[in-house]
Amino acid sequence: MQDLKISKKKPSFPITAKLHTYLTEYNRDIKIPIFYDDLLRFQGSVVVYDKDDNDTLWVRVFYDDFEREEIDLSLKKVYTILHSDGNENTIPFLNVDAIDYCTFGNSKPFRIKIRNILNDNYTYFYIKTADASRVYGLELEHMLSPYNLNFLVYKNTLIEEHISGIPGDEFINNFLDKCSKYEKSQIAKEFVKFNERCMIRLLGDMRSYNYVIVPTHDFDNVVYKIRAIDFDQQSYEGKFNIYRPQFFKENLKMVELVSKSMQKLSINQYKTEERSILVKRLKSFQDRINELLACMLEDSISKEENIDLLKMTIFEYTQDVNFKNCNNMGEILKFSLEFLIRNYENVSLENL
C-alpha cells in the first residue's frame, strides 16, 4: 500500500474545437440558459452539515431576490434539457430546493437540488467549469463501463447528472463490516474488476470518496456494484499506480477484503473477464471511440513530464515499443487499448 501523491492543483484544459464538434455530433454540446460563472454571483452562504453534524465541505449559497428568480428558472430549464430533451411542460411542477457550492477539489462544482412539488421526489445535478480531461473521462466511462452517463457541455460550462450510491469511504467505514460473507466476496470481485477497468482506461485518483457503492436487491440477495463519480483525473498523472485504486491507502480495507476472500486464481479470472468485456465494449462503440481518440491525439491534457513518466512505466510493464514513442496522453491511451485488443485479436483500434 502506497501513500500516492496527486498533483495538488490540476489545471483545467479548454475544450478544443474538434472536441466541441465531437460533442455536438453525439448531442452533448447543447445550448443552455445559464453558465457556471452566473452562479458565482451569490451574496452569501452557510455551511452544510450532515446528519451527524460533520462539515460536508459544501456551503449553501444565496442570491438576491431578483437574481434568484432568473437563476431558478434557468436551472429548471437545464433540468428539462438534461432529462427530457428540453420539454418545458414540467417546469411549473419543479422547485429549486438548494444550490450548494464546494470549494474542495479542482472542479469547485455547484450542486443543484431539484424537487417535483407534486410528489416530493427530488434529484441533483452538478454545474462545473468545462474541462477537457473531465469530458474525456465522462465519455470513456459512458462507453467502457457498464453505466451510461448523462452530461452536457456548452462553451465553458459542464452539466453532469448525479450518480446515486453510497460514497465509498462511508460504505467502508459504516457498512462493510456488517455485510455477509457472500456479500463481502461479491464486493471483492467488483473491486478487482473496477481496479482493472480504471487501470486500462487510465482513470486516476479513485480514492474511496471518488466512487460509490450501489446496492441492488436481487431476490433474497443484495448485489453491490462500484461506480466512479469523479473524472477529473482522466489521463493526467504520470505515476501509473495512480490509475490503480488498489494502491491508495483509502482503499486498504477493500484490498484486504480481496486478499481474504479470493485466491490469486480467482483474481486473475475476474481480471480476464473484465478485459474481455472491455474488448466487447470497444467493438460496440468502435466509431465513437475512434472519433474521441482522434480528439485526444490532437489535444494537450497533461504535462510533458507526466507523459514521459507514464509512457516509460507502461513500456516496462508491457515491453510494447509503441509506448516509448508516445507524445501525448491520447497516444498512450490509444496504445493501451490496442495492447488490450491484441490479447484477443491482432488488429488496430481503427480496424475493430
Buried (B, 14 or more C-beta within 10 A) or exposed (E): EEEBEBBEEBEBBBBBEBBBEBBEEEEBBBEBBBBBEBBEEBEEBEEBEEEEEEEEEBBBBBBEEEBBEEBBBBBBBBBBBBBEEEEBEBEEEBBBEBBBBBEEBBBBBBBBBBBEEEEEEBBBBBBBBBBBBBBBBBBBBBBBBEEEBBBBBBEBBBBBBBBEBBBBBBBBEEBBEEBEEEBBBBBBBBBBBBBBBBBBBBBBBBBBBBBBBBBEEEEEEBBBBBBBBBBBBBBBBBBBBBBBBBBBEBBBBBBEBBEEBBEEEBBEBBBEBBBEBBBEBBEEBBEBBBBBBBBBBEBBBBBEEBBBBBBBBBBEEBEBEBBEEBEBBBBBBBBBBBBBBBEEEEEEBEEB
